[in-house]
Amino acid sequence: MDRNALKSLSYGLYIVSSYKGDKLNGQIVNTAFQTTSRPPTIAVSINKDNLTHECIVASKVFSVSVLSEETGMKTIGTFGFKCGRDIDKFKEFEYRIGITKAPIVLTTALAFIEAEVIHRVDLGTHSLFVGNAVAAEVVGQGTPLTYDYYHRTMGGKTPEKAATFSGSDAKTEGPHGPSSSYVCTVCGYVYNPATGDPRRNITPGVAFADLPQDWTCPVCGAGKENFEKQ
């Protein structure tokens, strides 16, 4: 089977959030979609190993924040590549508690939807949660962030536990080969001197050793100490 065919499917990028007791958590997902209009229902696919899955199972509610193209890699890195069991993901971001008591991420969000779970479908590694939309609001203006834009323009990677992860999303060697490229051990991003990091004004030709000490992975925010030579 040619798994590249699956990449022809289009997606957005969202933050799905929920809670369990006093613990708030959220994560980046691309599998969120409306399933019916009357009544309005939405569905999200969440990996069973993730804390967000545990929270939704416990509270039976979730929120979906629709992100804009202005979303920074700090947001993607925190909610997409870090574990809520280790950090408070919401500490540095704007959010509010919704009518379902689920947290709603507002930083660079265009809109949000809150839902109460009515069905859970076991998909093996993931669960598909279907919920009645009980609240929704437009909170910003802009262009919604798509999966394609994230990969092509932002140079983003796909977390291993994502529903759409494939082998080609794993660590890959850059054009300069193993002598000059360094790979992030957290998310698999490859720093290649041939391309640099133009979003942070690192011009092509800058060796990894010459990057500023406070430079971090543009995908997940990991420090230079988390990189290994390919």
C-alpha positions as CSV (number, residue, x, y, z in Angstrom):
1,M,0.0,0.0,0.0
2,D,1.2,3.5,-0.9
3,R,0.9,5.4,2.3
4,N,1.7,8.6,0.5
5,A,-1.9,8.5,-0.8
6,L,-3.1,9.2,2.7
7,K,-1.2,12.5,2.6
8,S,-3.6,13.7,0.0
9,L,-6.3,14.1,2.7
10,S,-6.6,17.6,4.0
11,Y,-6.7,18.6,7.6
12,G,-6.6,21.6,9.9
13,L,-4.6,21.9,13.1
14,Y,-6.4,22.4,16.4
15,I,-5.9,22.2,20.2
16,V,-8.2,19.8,21.9
17,S,-8.4,20.4,25.7
18,S,-10.1,18.7,28.6
19,Y,-9.7,18.2,32.4
20,K,-9.6,15.5,35.1
21,G,-10.2,16.8,38.6
22,D,-7.9,19.9,39.0
23,K,-5.7,18.9,36.1
24,L,-6.0,20.7,32.8
25,N,-4.5,19.4,29.6
26,G,-4.6,19.9,25.9
27,Q,-2.9,18.7,22.8
28,I,-2.4,19.5,19.1
29,V,-4.6,17.3,16.8
30,N,-5.4,17.4,13.1
31,T,-8.2,14.9,13.2
32,A,-11.2,17.1,14.4
33,F,-14.3,17.5,12.2
34,Q,-18.0,18.1,12.3
35,T,-20.1,15.0,12.0
36,T,-23.7,16.2,11.9
37,S,-25.5,19.6,11.7
38,R,-28.8,18.9,13.5
39,P,-27.9,18.6,16.2
40,P,-24.3,19.9,15.6
41,T,-21.8,17.2,16.6
42,I,-18.0,17.1,16.3
43,A,-15.5,14.3,16.6
44,V,-11.8,14.1,17.6
45,S,-9.3,11.3,17.4
46,I,-7.0,11.0,20.5
47,N,-4.2,8.5,21.2
48,K,-5.0,6.4,24.2
49,D,-1.5,6.9,25.7
50,N,-2.1,10.7,25.9
51,L,-3.2,12.5,29.1
52,T,-5.8,14.3,27.1
53,H,-7.4,11.0,26.4
54,E,-7.5,10.2,30.1
55,C,-9.1,13.6,30.8
56,I,-11.8,13.2,28.2
57,V,-12.7,9.7,29.5
58,A,-13.0,11.1,33.0
59,S,-14.8,14.4,32.3
60,K,-16.7,13.4,29.2
61,V,-16.2,16.9,27.7
62,F,-13.7,18.6,25.5
63,S,-13.0,21.8,23.7
64,V,-11.5,22.4,20.2
65,S,-9.6,25.6,19.5
66,V,-9.2,26.4,15.8
67,L,-5.7,27.8,15.3
68,S,-4.7,30.6,12.9
69,E,-1.6,30.7,10.6
70,E,-0.1,33.2,13.1
71,T,0.3,30.3,15.6
72,G,3.9,30.2,16.7
73,M,6.1,27.1,17.1
74,K,6.1,27.7,20.8
75,T,2.4,26.8,20.9
76,I,2.9,23.8,18.6
77,G,5.9,22.6,20.6
78,T,4.1,22.9,24.0
79,F,0.8,21.3,23.0
80,G,2.2,19.0,20.4
81,F,5.4,17.6,21.7
82,K,5.4,18.0,25.5
83,C,3.6,15.9,28.1
84,G,1.1,17.5,30.4
85,R,2.1,15.0,33.1
86,D,5.5,16.8,33.2
87,I,4.5,20.5,32.8
88,D,1.5,22.9,33.0
89,K,0.9,23.5,29.3
90,F,-1.4,26.4,30.0
91,K,1.0,28.4,32.1
92,E,2.2,30.7,29.4
93,F,-0.9,30.9,27.2
94,E,-4.2,32.7,27.2
95,Y,-7.1,30.4,28.0
96,R,-10.4,30.4,29.8
97,I,-12.7,27.8,31.4
98,G,-15.8,27.1,29.3
99,I,-19.3,26.1,30.3
100,T,-18.3,22.5,30.3
101,K,-15.4,23.3,32.6
102,A,-13.0,22.3,29.9
103,P,-10.1,24.8,29.3
104,I,-10.2,26.7,26.0
105,V,-6.9,27.9,24.5
106,L,-7.4,31.4,23.1
107,T,-3.8,32.3,22.0
108,T,-3.9,32.7,18.2
109,A,-7.3,31.0,18.1
110,L,-9.9,32.0,15.5
111,A,-12.8,30.1,17.1
112,F,-13.6,27.4,19.7
113,I,-16.2,24.7,20.2
114,E,-17.2,22.9,23.4
115,A,-18.6,19.4,23.3
116,E,-20.1,16.8,25.6
117,V,-19.2,13.3,24.7
118,I,-22.0,11.1,23.4
119,H,-20.1,8.3,21.8
120,R,-16.6,6.8,22.1
121,V,-15.3,4.5,19.3
122,D,-12.4,2.2,20.0
123,L,-9.9,2.5,17.1
124,G,-7.1,0.4,18.6
125,T,-4.3,2.9,19.3
126,H,-6.8,5.8,19.4
127,S,-10.3,6.6,20.5
128,L,-12.7,8.6,18.4
129,F,-14.8,10.9,20.7
130,V,-18.0,12.2,19.3
131,G,-19.6,15.1,21.1
132,N,-22.7,17.3,21.1
133,A,-21.5,20.9,20.5
134,V,-22.9,22.9,23.4
135,A,-21.1,26.1,22.9
136,A,-19.1,27.8,20.1
137,E,-17.7,31.3,19.5
138,V,-15.6,33.2,17.0
139,V,-12.8,34.9,18.9
140,G,-10.4,36.0,16.1
141,Q,-9.9,36.9,12.5
142,G,-7.4,35.3,10.1
143,T,-6.7,32.2,8.1
144,P,-7.1,28.8,9.7
145,L,-3.9,26.9,10.1
146,T,-3.8,23.8,7.9
147,Y,-1.8,20.6,8.2
148,D,-0.2,21.4,4.7
149,Y,0.8,24.9,5.8
150,Y,2.3,23.6,9.0
151,H,4.5,21.1,7.0
152,R,5.3,23.1,3.9
153,T,5.7,26.7,5.2
154,M,6.5,26.2,8.9
155,G,8.6,23.1,8.4
156,G,6.7,21.2,11.1
157,K,6.9,17.5,12.0
158,T,4.2,15.1,13.1
159,P,4.3,13.6,16.6
160,E,4.7,9.8,16.7
161,K,1.4,9.4,18.5
162,A,-0.6,11.4,16.0
163,A,-3.3,9.6,14.0
164,T,-1.5,10.6,10.7
165,F,2.1,9.8,11.7
166,S,4.0,7.8,9.1
167,G,7.6,6.6,8.7
168,S,8.5,9.6,6.5
169,D,7.7,11.9,9.5
170,A,10.5,10.3,11.5
171,K,14.1,11.5,11.5
172,T,15.4,12.2,8.0
173,E,18.8,13.1,6.8
174,G,19.3,16.6,5.3
175,P,21.1,17.4,2.1
176,H,24.5,17.9,3.7
177,G,24.4,14.4,5.1
178,P,25.5,13.1,8.5
179,S,28.6,15.3,8.8
180,S,26.8,18.6,9.3
181,S,23.1,17.9,10.1
182,Y,21.8,17.6,13.7
183,V,18.5,16.0,14.6
184,C,16.2,16.9,17.6
185,T,15.8,13.8,19.8
186,V,12.4,15.1,20.9
187,C,10.5,15.7,17.7
188,G,12.8,14.5,14.8
189,Y,13.4,18.0,13.3
190,V,16.6,18.2,11.4
191,Y,18.8,21.3,11.5
192,N,20.5,21.5,8.1
193,P,23.1,24.3,7.6
194,A,22.2,24.4,3.9
195,T,18.8,25.9,4.8
196,G,19.5,27.4,8.3
197,D,16.4,28.6,10.2
198,P,15.1,31.6,8.3
199,R,12.0,32.1,10.6
200,R,14.6,33.0,13.3
201,N,17.0,34.9,11.0
202,I,19.5,32.0,10.9
203,T,20.9,32.3,7.4
204,P,21.9,29.4,5.2
205,G,25.5,28.3,5.9
206,V,25.5,28.6,9.7
207,A,26.9,25.5,11.3
208,F,25.0,23.9,14.2
209,A,28.0,24.7,16.6
210,D,27.7,28.4,15.6
211,L,24.0,28.7,16.5
212,P,23.3,31.0,19.5
213,Q,23.3,29.1,22.8
214,D,19.7,30.1,23.4
215,W,18.6,28.8,20.0
216,T,15.8,26.2,20.3
217,C,14.2,23.7,18.0
218,P,11.7,25.6,15.8
219,V,9.2,22.7,16.0
220,C,9.1,21.7,19.7
221,G,11.2,24.2,21.5
222,A,13.9,21.8,22.7
223,G,17.3,23.2,23.5
224,K,20.5,22.5,21.6
225,E,21.5,19.9,24.2
226,N,18.6,17.8,22.9
227,F,20.2,17.5,19.4
228,E,22.4,14.7,18.1
229,K,24.7,14.6,15.1
230,Q,23.3,12.5,12.3
